[in-house]
């Protein structure tokens, strides 16, 4: 399954519930780590993604709130999908370089995460520099809220983006 295929499905998912369902199904298989947590994309548009994670037993910690690692994964997933929707082809590899999460409040219900990427800024900070340099780092900040509107955590991810022909395996 190629990035182009996923991008085509995500473009259609912005206007169709069926394609949104299909995108979630594909991502469950492509990213098996998130499957048990039932992470779902609720809405997707070019650079804008909203996701959710239910308040189920496997997402809770020993004190009965949503587990910190699940919240971190939700932040990473949301911003990563958003960045991927702005890359136009299979030319680029995107890898999480660092993730820092600040926790503000205990989540005792389902949570939602959103990230909105400015396409013009992304082109200026990522696409243009990649014509001159081997790789680029791009910082994102996503926020997680519970159903009562409480800010649960803020996730700051740094993504390394480079062209596949510049990737070295050793």
C-alpha positions, -999 to +999 in steps of 0.1 A: +000+000+000+016+033-011+014+067+004-002+079-028-031+054-023-035+065+013-035+102+003-062+095-023-083+078+002-078+106+028-087+132+002-120+114-005-125+109+033-128+146+038-162+145+020-174+109+024-182+089+055-176+057+036-140+067+026-134+079+062-145+044+074-122+029+047-093+051+058-097+041+094-099+004+084-067+007+063-048+026+090-058-002+116-040-027+094-011-004+084-004+007+120-013-024+141+000-007+173-030+016+174-056-010+167-062-022+203-066+014+214-094+021+188-078+053+176-101+068+149-099+097+126-131+117+130-125+143+103-097+149+078-090+177+054-059+190+038-036+196+068-065+193+094-071+162+114-093+154+144-090+120+160-105+102+190-097+074+215-125+058+236-125+054+273-122+016+274-105-008+298-073-013+277-068+025+275-069+030+312-041+030+337-040+017+373-057+048+387-086+046+362-077+075+338-066+073+302-030+060+301-003+085+294+013+064+266-021+062+248-024+100+250+011+104+236+003+079+207-028+099+199-008+131+197+018+115+175-008+098+152-028+130+147+000+153+138+017+126+117-014+120+096-018+158+091+018+161+079+013+131+055-017+147+039+004+177+028+031+156+012+021+149-024+039+117-033+059+087-023+091+108-026+093+116+011+099+095+042+085+109+075+099+097+108+092+108+143+124+123+158+111+134+192+079+135+212+073+156+243+040+155+261+029+178+288+000+164+309-024+189+324-055+170+336-065+134+342-088+120+314-117+101+328-137+099+295-131+095+258-106+120+244-102+139+211-071+153+195-068+179+168-040+194+147-043+219+120-013+225+097-009+257+077-002+246+041+017+278+031+039+275+062+045+238+055+055+245+019+079+273+031+094+253+060+095+218+045+089+215+008+111+243-004+141+235+019+140+199+008+151+210-027+184+222-012+190+200+018+190+163+026+164+164+054+141+189+072+127+188+107+092+201+113+077+208+147+040+202+155+019+208+186-014+190+191-038+192+220-060+165+235-093+174+252-119+153+270-157+155+264-160+182+291-136+204+273-107+200+297-073+203+282-057+169+290-023+172+274-002+190+248+020+169+225+050+184+207+064+162+180+094+168+158+091+151+124+121+144+102+112+145+065+136+135+038+135+122+002+137+085-001+167+087-023+186+104+005+178+077+031+208+056+042+202+023+058+236+019+075 
